[in-house]
Amino acid sequence: MNLRTDTRITVLRTPVVWFMALAAAIGTATTYPLQPAIAEVAESLHTSVAAVGAALACGPIGYLAGLALLVPLVDRFTPRVVVSVQFGVLATALAICATVGSPWPLGAAIGLIGAGSSVGAQLSSVAGRFAQPGRRATVLGIVTAGISAGILAGRIVGGWLVDVMGWRAMLIVFACACIAIAAGGAVLPTAPGSATTGYLEMMRGIPALYARYPTLRQAAARGTLWFFAFCAIWAGLAVALSQPPFSYSPERIGLYAFAGLLGIVATRISGMWTDRIGARRVILIGLTPAVLSTATLAVFLSNTAITLLCLGLVRRRTVRRPGGQPEHDPGHRSRGPRPIQQRLHDRLLHRRQPRHRLRRGGRRLVRLDDHGRTRRHVDRPRRSSHRFIPVP
């Protein structure tokens, strides 16, 4: 897929960035509000909790499909149109979900909602594309924080609204919120898409990326397994707490999402240690408490404090920002190699400029390698496979 190089004309203003964070939070939250109310939904549909649980499992499946099929649309069409239309479809799916009378239509509607909830990833792409270079990490951090807030708020607000007005009325409230965001999407950039290749051609090129880059395959496999484990733990928790001997209300089950706050704190620590010892070691070290916490949940689920602690440890993850910058320090330049996303972006999405380039304007020049690190100084320019920039 080729990209136009002159599309970053619009600059995101601060109010627009915060609107994008709010939109990302609401869009992401639409996948989770029914989880705390799984027992109430099963009773309303006169079916088993297992059948409703299977229907709710269509949400993550739809979300993965949305990441693959819908997120690339913001590279082909105007972000304002794509995001507004997707929120409109999301509102329609929520309204349909509020009227279903059996598990099968519920599963189909939840799958459509899950696909639409990938709008948070679309907004992250828009933020990275239109943000000023000096504020790109900050803008991405704000929008990403909205996605994290949506994961927490979806369960908390959903559980509370179910206790107040029932699960069908709760979905209508979320649908109205999506309509409001769709109307407010007029503030988003109107620049045309940056992709120059066809949508189908772009989709056909994705398997070639997996075949060519082993690092991409490994990262995708790890992310898929972790996403599956995360969804399975939270869905199983909602089922267990809604049945005897607990029989908790949806509001109380939703409050367990506050354990995710501990995961946000642990994310900052993971980002710091990733720069020191590398991502592979941090992932391996982080898996140890995650596995132990999952096993502990099966035994100490009746202890609220231990359950919240274990959920917080399972929630934690390592987050890296574009360009190799860790989340805990936006101004720090990583000395390690660029992440796989940036390398793929440079090699496949953009037409790379020739390496044999010389910039004059100074007597003393410094040689840089491909990662921007200083190699050695030279007194006289000469052509090589490295880049030169003048040093004052």
Contacts in CASP RR format, 6 or more apart in sequence:
PFRMAT RR
TARGET T0000
AUTHOR 0000-0000-0000
METHOD contacts of the structure
MODEL  1
MNLRTDTRITVLRTPVVWFMALAAAIGTATTYPLQPAIAEVAESLHTSVA
AVGAALACGPIGYLAGLALLVPLVDRFTPRVVVSVQFGVLATALAICATV
GSPWPLGAAIGLIGAGSSVGAQLSSVAGRFAQPGRRATVLGIVTAGISAG
ILAGRIVGGWLVDVMGWRAMLIVFACACIAIAAGGAVLPTAPGSATTGYL
EMMRGIPALYARYPTLRQAAARGTLWFFAFCAIWAGLAVALSQPPFSYSP
ERIGLYAFAGLLGIVATRISGMWTDRIGARRVILIGLTPAVLSTATLAVF
LSNTAITLLCLGLVRRRTVRRPGGQPEHDPGHRSRGPRPIQQRLHDRLLH
RRQPRHRLRRGGRRLVRLDDHGRTRRHVDRPRRSSHRFIPVP
1 75 0 8 1.000
1 195 0 8 1.000
1 196 0 8 1.000
1 197 0 8 1.000
1 198 0 8 1.000
1 201 0 8 1.000
1 202 0 8 1.000
1 205 0 8 1.000
1 348 0 8 1.000
1 349 0 8 1.000
2 195 0 8 1.000
2 196 0 8 1.000
2 197 0 8 1.000
2 349 0 8 1.000
2 351 0 8 1.000
3 75 0 8 1.000
3 194 0 8 1.000
3 195 0 8 1.000
3 196 0 8 1.000
3 349 0 8 1.000
3 350 0 8 1.000
4 192 0 8 1.000
4 193 0 8 1.000
4 194 0 8 1.000
4 195 0 8 1.000
4 196 0 8 1.000
5 350 0 8 1.000
5 351 0 8 1.000
7 129 0 8 1.000
7 191 0 8 1.000
7 192 0 8 1.000
7 193 0 8 1.000
7 194 0 8 1.000
8 129 0 8 1.000
8 130 0 8 1.000
8 191 0 8 1.000
9 191 0 8 1.000
10 130 0 8 1.000
10 189 0 8 1.000
10 190 0 8 1.000
10 191 0 8 1.000
11 130 0 8 1.000
11 131 0 8 1.000
11 132 0 8 1.000
12 20 0 8 1.000
12 127 0 8 1.000
12 130 0 8 1.000
12 131 0 8 1.000
12 132 0 8 1.000
12 139 0 8 1.000
12 189 0 8 1.000
15 187 0 8 1.000
16 187 0 8 1.000
16 188 0 8 1.000
17 127 0 8 1.000
17 131 0 8 1.000
17 139 0 8 1.000
17 142 0 8 1.000
17 143 0 8 1.000
18 142 0 8 1.000
19 184 0 8 1.000
19 185 0 8 1.000
19 187 0 8 1.000
20 123 0 8 1.000
20 126 0 8 1.000
20 127 0 8 1.000
20 142 0 8 1.000
20 143 0 8 1.000
20 188 0 8 1.000
21 142 0 8 1.000
21 143 0 8 1.000
21 145 0 8 1.000
21 146 0 8 1.000
21 149 0 8 1.000
22 146 0 8 1.000
22 181 0 8 1.000
23 83 0 8 1.000
23 87 0 8 1.000
23 119 0 8 1.000
23 120 0 8 1.000
23 123 0 8 1.000
23 181 0 8 1.000
23 185 0 8 1.000
24 119 0 8 1.000
24 120 0 8 1.000
24 123 0 8 1.000
24 124 0 8 1.000
24 143 0 8 1.000
24 144 0 8 1.000
24 146 0 8 1.000
24 147 0 8 1.000
24 150 0 8 1.000
25 146 0 8 1.000
25 147 0 8 1.000
25 149 0 8 1.000
25 150 0 8 1.000
25 153 0 8 1.000
26 150 0 8 1.000
26 174 0 8 1.000
26 177 0 8 1.000
26 178 0 8 1.000
26 181 0 8 1.000
27 87 0 8 1.000
27 90 0 8 1.000
27 116 0 8 1.000
27 117 0 8 1.000
27 119 0 8 1.000
27 120 0 8 1.000
27 150 0 8 1.000
27 178 0 8 1.000
27 181 0 8 1.000
28 117 0 8 1.000
28 119 0 8 1.000
28 120 0 8 1.000
28 146 0 8 1.000
28 147 0 8 1.000
28 150 0 8 1.000
28 151 0 8 1.000
28 154 0 8 1.000
29 117 0 8 1.000
29 150 0 8 1.000
29 151 0 8 1.000
29 153 0 8 1.000
29 154 0 8 1.000
29 157 0 8 1.000
29 174 0 8 1.000
30 90 0 8 1.000
30 94 0 8 1.000
30 113 0 8 1.000
30 114 0 8 1.000
30 116 0 8 1.000
30 117 0 8 1.000
30 154 0 8 1.000
30 174 0 8 1.000
30 178 0 8 1.000
31 59 0 8 1.000
31 60 0 8 1.000
31 63 0 8 1.000
31 113 0 8 1.000
31 114 0 8 1.000
31 117 0 8 1.000
31 154 0 8 1.000
32 150 0 8 1.000
32 151 0 8 1.000
32 154 0 8 1.000
32 155 0 8 1.000
32 158 0 8 1.000
33 154 0 8 1.000
33 155 0 8 1.000
33 157 0 8 1.000
33 158 0 8 1.000
33 159 0 8 1.000
33 161 0 8 1.000
33 162 0 8 1.000
33 170 0 8 1.000
33 171 0 8 1.000
33 174 0 8 1.000
34 41 0 8 1.000
34 56 0 8 1.000
34 110 0 8 1.000
34 158 0 8 1.000
34 167 0 8 1.000
34 171 0 8 1.000
35 56 0 8 1.000
35 155 0 8 1.000
35 234 0 8 1.000
35 235 0 8 1.000
35 238 0 8 1.000
35 253 0 8 1.000
35 254 0 8 1.000
36 155 0 8 1.000
36 158 0 8 1.000
36 159 0 8 1.000
36 162 0 8 1.000
36 238 0 8 1.000
36 242 0 8 1.000
36 250 0 8 1.000
36 251 0 8 1.000
36 253 0 8 1.000
36 254 0 8 1.000
37 158 0 8 1.000
37 159 0 8 1.000
37 162 0 8 1.000
37 166 0 8 1.000
37 167 0 8 1.000
37 170 0 8 1.000
37 250 0 8 1.000
38 49 0 8 1.000
38 52 0 8 1.000
38 53 0 8 1.000
38 56 0 8 1.000
38 238 0 8 1.000
38 239 0 8 1.000
38 242 0 8 1.000
39 49 0 8 1.000
39 242 0 8 1.000
39 243 0 8 1.000
39 250 0 8 1.000
40 162 0 8 1.000
40 166 0 8 1.000
40 167 0 8 1.000
40 250 0 8 1.000
41 52 0 8 1.000
41 106 0 8 1.000
41 167 0 8 1.000
42 48 0 8 1.000
42 49 0 8 1.000
42 51 0 8 1.000
42 52 0 8 1.000
44 167 0 8 1.000
44 168 0 8 1.000
45 51 0 8 1.000
45 52 0 8 1.000
45 100 0 8 1.000
45 101 0 8 1.000
45 102 0 8 1.000
45 103 0 8 1.000
45 106 0 8 1.000
47 102 0 8 1.000
47 103 0 8 1.000
49 239 0 8 1.000
49 242 0 8 1.000
49 243 0 8 1.000
51 103 0 8 1.000
52 103 0 8 1.000
52 106 0 8 1.000
53 235 0 8 1.000
53 239 0 8 1.000
54 103 0 8 1.000
54 107 0 8 1.000
55 103 0 8 1.000
55 104 0 8 1.000
55 106 0 8 1.000
55 107 0 8 1.000
55 110 0 8 1.000
56 107 0 8 1.000
56 110 0 8 1.000
56 235 0 8 1.000
57 231 0 8 1.000
57 235 0 8 1.000
58 107 0 8 1.000
58 108 0 8 1.000
58 110 0 8 1.000
58 111 0 8 1.000
58 114 0 8 1.000
59 107 0 8 1.000
59 110 0 8 1.000
59 111 0 8 1.000
59 113 0 8 1.000
59 114 0 8 1.000
59 117 0 8 1.000
60 114 0 8 1.000
60 227 0 8 1.000
60 228 0 8 1.000
60 231 0 8 1.000
61 111 0 8 1.000
62 111 0 8 1.000
62 112 0 8 1.000
62 114 0 8 1.000
62 115 0 8 1.000
62 116 0 8 1.000
63 114 0 8 1.000
63 115 0 8 1.000
63 116 0 8 1.000
63 117 0 8 1.000
63 118 0 8 1.000
64 224 0 8 1.000
64 227 0 8 1.000
65 115 0 8 1.000
66 114 0 8 1.000
66 115 0 8 1.000
66 116 0 8 1.000
66 118 0 8 1.000
67 118 0 8 1.000
67 121 0 8 1.000
68 203 0 8 1.000
68 206 0 8 1.000
69 115 0 8 1.000
69 203 0 8 1.000
70 86 0 8 1.000
70 115 0 8 1.000
70 116 0 8 1.000
70 118 0 8 1.000
70 119 0 8 1.000
70 122 0 8 1.000
71 118 0 8 1.000
71 121 0 8 1.000
71 122 0 8 1.000
71 125 0 8 1.000
72 195 0 8 1.000
72 199 0 8 1.000
72 202 0 8 1.000
72 203 0 8 1.000
73 82 0 8 1.000
73 122 0 8 1.000
73 199 0 8 1.000
74 82 0 8 1.000
74 83 0 8 1.000
74 122 0 8 1.000
74 125 0 8 1.000
74 126 0 8 1.000
74 129 0 8 1.000
74 193 0 8 1.000
75 125 0 8 1.000
75 193 0 8 1.000
75 194 0 8 1.000
75 195 0 8 1.000
76 193 0 8 1.000
76 195 0 8 1.000
76 198 0 8 1.000
76 199 0 8 1.000
77 192 0 8 1.000
77 193 0 8 1.000
78 189 0 8 1.000
78 190 0 8 1.000
78 191 0 8 1.000
78 192 0 8 1.000
78 193 0 8 1.000
79 122 0 8 1.000
79 126 0 8 1.000
79 130 0 8 1.000
79 188 0 8 1.000
79 189 0 8 1.000
79 190 0 8 1.000
79 191 0 8 1.000
79 193 0 8 1.000
80 185 0 8 1.000
80 186 0 8 1.000
80 188 0 8 1.000
80 189 0 8 1.000
80 190 0 8 1.000
82 122 0 8 1.000
83 119 0 8 1.000
83 122 0 8 1.000
83 123 0 8 1.000
83 126 0 8 1.000
83 182 0 8 1.000
83 185 0 8 1.000
83 188 0 8 1.000
84 182 0 8 1.000
84 183 0 8 1.000
84 184 0 8 1.000
84 185 0 8 1.000
84 186 0 8 1.000
84 188 0 8 1.000
85 182 0 8 1.000
86 116 0 8 1.000
86 119 0 8 1.000
86 122 0 8 1.000
87 119 0 8 1.000
87 178 0 8 1.000
87 179 0 8 1.000
87 181 0 8 1.000
87 182 0 8 1.000
87 185 0 8 1.000
88 178 0 8 1.000
88 179 0 8 1.000
88 182 0 8 1.000
89 112 0 8 1.000
89 116 0 8 1.000
90 113 0 8 1.000
90 116 0 8 1.000
90 117 0 8 1.000
90 119 0 8 1.000
90 175 0 8 1.000
90 178 0 8 1.000
91 175 0 8 1.000
91 176 0 8 1.000
91 178 0 8 1.000
91 179 0 8 1.000
91 182 0 8 1.000
92 175 0 8 1.000
93 109 0 8 1.000
93 111 0 8 1.000
93 112 0 8 1.000
93 113 0 8 1.000
93 116 0 8 1.000
94 109 0 8 1.000
94 113 0 8 1.000
94 171 0 8 1.000
94 172 0 8 1.000
94 174 0 8 1.000
94 175 0 8 1.000
94 178 0 8 1.000
95 171 0 8 1.000
95 172 0 8 1.000
95 175 0 8 1.000
96 105 0 8 1.000
96 109 0 8 1.000
96 112 0 8 1.000
97 106 0 8 1.000
97 109 0 8 1.000
97 110 0 8 1.000
97 113 0 8 1.000
97 171 0 8 1.000
98 168 0 8 1.000
98 169 0 8 1.000
98 171 0 8 1.000
98 172 0 8 1.000
98 175 0 8 1.000
99 168 0 8 1.000
100 106 0 8 1.000
100 109 0 8 1.000
120 143 0 8 1.000
120 147 0 8 1.000
121 147 0 8 1.000
123 143 0 8 1.000
124 140 0 8 1.000
124 143 0 8 1.000
124 144 0 8 1.000
124 147 0 8 1.000
126 188 0 8 1.000
126 189 0 8 1.000
127 136 0 8 1.000
127 139 0 8 1.000
127 140 0 8 1.000
127 142 0 8 1.000
127 143 0 8 1.000
128 136 0 8 1.000
128 139 0 8 1.000
128 140 0 8 1.000
128 322 0 8 1.000
129 194 0 8 1.000
130 189 0 8 1.000
130 191 0 8 1.000
131 138 0 8 1.000
131 139 0 8 1.000
131 140 0 8 1.000
132 139 0 8 1.000
136 322 0 8 1.000
137 321 0 8 1.000
137 322 0 8 1.000
137 325 0 8 1.000
137 330 0 8 1.000
137 331 0 8 1.000
138 330 0 8 1.000
140 321 0 8 1.000
140 322 0 8 1.000
141 321 0 8 1.000
141 327 0 8 1.000
144 319 0 8 1.000
148 264 0 8 1.000
151 257 0 8 1.000
152 257 0 8 1.000
152 258 0 8 1.000
152 260 0 8 1.000
152 261 0 8 1.000
153 257 0 8 1.000
154 257 0 8 1.000
155 234 0 8 1.000
155 253 0 8 1.000
155 254 0 8 1.000
155 256 0 8 1.000
155 257 0 8 1.000
156 254 0 8 1.000
156 255 0 8 1.000
156 257 0 8 1.000
156 258 0 8 1.000
158 170 0 8 1.000
158 174 0 8 1.000
158 250 0 8 1.000
158 254 0 8 1.000
159 170 0 8 1.000
159 250 0 8 1.000
159 251 0 8 1.000
159 253 0 8 1.000
159 254 0 8 1.000
160 250 0 8 1.000
160 251 0 8 1.000
160 254 0 8 1.000
161 169 0 8 1.000
161 170 0 8 1.000
161 173 0 8 1.000
162 170 0 8 1.000
162 250 0 8 1.000
162 251 0 8 1.000
163 249 0 8 1.000
163 250 0 8 1.000
163 251 0 8 1.000
165 173 0 8 1.000
167 250 0 8 1.000
195 202 0 8 1.000
209 216 0 8 1.000
209 344 0 8 1.000
209 348 0 8 1.000
210 216 0 8 1.000
210 217 0 8 1.000
210 220 0 8 1.000
213 340 0 8 1.000
213 344 0 8 1.000
215 340 0 8 1.000
216 340 0 8 1.000
216 344 0 8 1.000
219 340 0 8 1.000
222 283 0 8 1.000
226 317 0 8 1.000
229 294 0 8 1.000
229 314 0 8 1.000
230 314 0 8 1.000
230 315 0 8 1.000
233 294 0 8 1.000
233 297 0 8 1.000
233 311 0 8 1.000
233 314 0 8 1.000
237 253 0 8 1.000
237 256 0 8 1.000
237 297 0 8 1.000
237 301 0 8 1.000
237 311 0 8 1.000
238 253 0 8 1.000
240 246 0 8 1.000
240 301 0 8 1.000
241 248 0 8 1.000
241 252 0 8 1.000
241 253 0 8 1.000
241 256 0 8 1.000
241 301 0 8 1.000
242 248 0 8 1.000
242 250 0 8 1.000
242 253 0 8 1.000
245 302 0 8 1.000
246 301 0 8 1.000
246 302 0 8 1.000
256 307 0 8 1.000
256 308 0 8 1.000
256 311 0 8 1.000
258 308 0 8 1.000
259 307 0 8 1.000
259 308 0 8 1.000
259 309 0 8 1.000
259 311 0 8 1.000
259 312 0 8 1.000
259 315 0 8 1.000
260 311 0 8 1.000
260 312 0 8 1.000
260 315 0 8 1.000
261 312 0 8 1.000
262 308 0 8 1.000
262 309 0 8 1.000
262 311 0 8 1.000
262 312 0 8 1.000
262 313 0 8 1.000
262 315 0 8 1.000
262 316 0 8 1.000
263 312 0 8 1.000
263 313 0 8 1.000
263 315 0 8 1.000
263 316 0 8 1.000
263 317 0 8 1.000
266 312 0 8 1.000
266 313 0 8 1.000
266 315 0 8 1.000
266 316 0 8 1.000
267 316 0 8 1.000
267 317 0 8 1.000
267 318 0 8 1.000
267 319 0 8 1.000
267 327 0 8 1.000
268 327 0 8 1.000
268 328 0 8 1.000
269 328 0 8 1.000
270 282 0 8 1.000
270 286 0 8 1.000
270 316 0 8 1.000
270 317 0 8 1.000
270 318 0 8 1.000
270 319 0 8 1.000
271 282 0 8 1.000
271 318 0 8 1.000
271 319 0 8 1.000
271 320 0 8 1.000
271 326 0 8 1.000
271 327 0 8 1.000
271 328 0 8 1.000
272 326 0 8 1.000
272 328 0 8 1.000
272 329 0 8 1.000
273 282 0 8 1.000
274 282 0 8 1.000
274 318 0 8 1.000
274 320 0 8 1.000
274 326 0 8 1.000
275 326 0 8 1.000
275 332 0 8 1.000
275 334 0 8 1.000
279 318 0 8 1.000
279 320 0 8 1.000
282 318 0 8 1.000
283 318 0 8 1.000
286 316 0 8 1.000
289 313 0 8 1.000
290 313 0 8 1.000
290 314 0 8 1.000
290 316 0 8 1.000
293 309 0 8 1.000
293 310 0 8 1.000
293 311 0 8 1.000
293 312 0 8 1.000
293 313 0 8 1.000
293 314 0 8 1.000
294 310 0 8 1.000
294 314 0 8 1.000
296 306 0 8 1.000
296 310 0 8 1.000
297 307 0 8 1.000
297 310 0 8 1.000
297 311 0 8 1.000
300 306 0 8 1.000
300 307 0 8 1.000
300 310 0 8 1.000
301 307 0 8 1.000
319 326 0 8 1.000
319 327 0 8 1.000
320 326 0 8 1.000
320 327 0 8 1.000
320 339 0 8 1.000
321 327 0 8 1.000
321 330 0 8 1.000
322 339 0 8 1.000
322 341 0 8 1.000
322 342 0 8 1.000
323 334 0 8 1.000
323 338 0 8 1.000
323 339 0 8 1.000
323 342 0 8 1.000
324 334 0 8 1.000
324 336 0 8 1.000
324 338 0 8 1.000
324 339 0 8 1.000
324 342 0 8 1.000
325 331 0 8 1.000
325 332 0 8 1.000
325 333 0 8 1.000
325 334 0 8 1.000
326 332 0 8 1.000
326 334 0 8 1.000
335 373 0 8 1.000
336 371 0 8 1.000
337 343 0 8 1.000
337 371 0 8 1.000
338 346 0 8 1.000
338 371 0 8 1.000
346 352 0 8 1.000
355 385 0 8 1.000
355 386 0 8 1.000
355 387 0 8 1.000
356 383 0 8 1.000
356 384 0 8 1.000
356 385 0 8 1.000
357 387 0 8 1.000
357 388 0 8 1.000
358 381 0 8 1.000
358 383 0 8 1.000
358 388 0 8 1.000
359 388 0 8 1.000
359 389 0 8 1.000
359 390 0 8 1.000
360 381 0 8 1.000
360 390 0 8 1.000
361 390 0 8 1.000
362 390 0 8 1.000
362 391 0 8 1.000
362 392 0 8 1.000
363 379 0 8 1.000
364 377 0 8 1.000
364 379 0 8 1.000
364 390 0 8 1.000
364 391 0 8 1.000
365 377 0 8 1.000
365 378 0 8 1.000
365 379 0 8 1.000
365 381 0 8 1.000
365 388 0 8 1.000
365 389 0 8 1.000
365 390 0 8 1.000
365 391 0 8 1.000
366 374 0 8 1.000
366 375 0 8 1.000
366 376 0 8 1.000
366 377 0 8 1.000
366 378 0 8 1.000
366 388 0 8 1.000
366 389 0 8 1.000
366 391 0 8 1.000
367 374 0 8 1.000
367 375 0 8 1.000
367 376 0 8 1.000
367 377 0 8 1.000
367 378 0 8 1.000
367 384 0 8 1.000
367 386 0 8 1.000
367 387 0 8 1.000
367 388 0 8 1.000
368 374 0 8 1.000
368 375 0 8 1.000
368 386 0 8 1.000
368 387 0 8 1.000
368 388 0 8 1.000
368 389 0 8 1.000
369 375 0 8 1.000
369 386 0 8 1.000
375 386 0 8 1.000
377 391 0 8 1.000
378 388 0 8 1.000
381 388 0 8 1.000
END
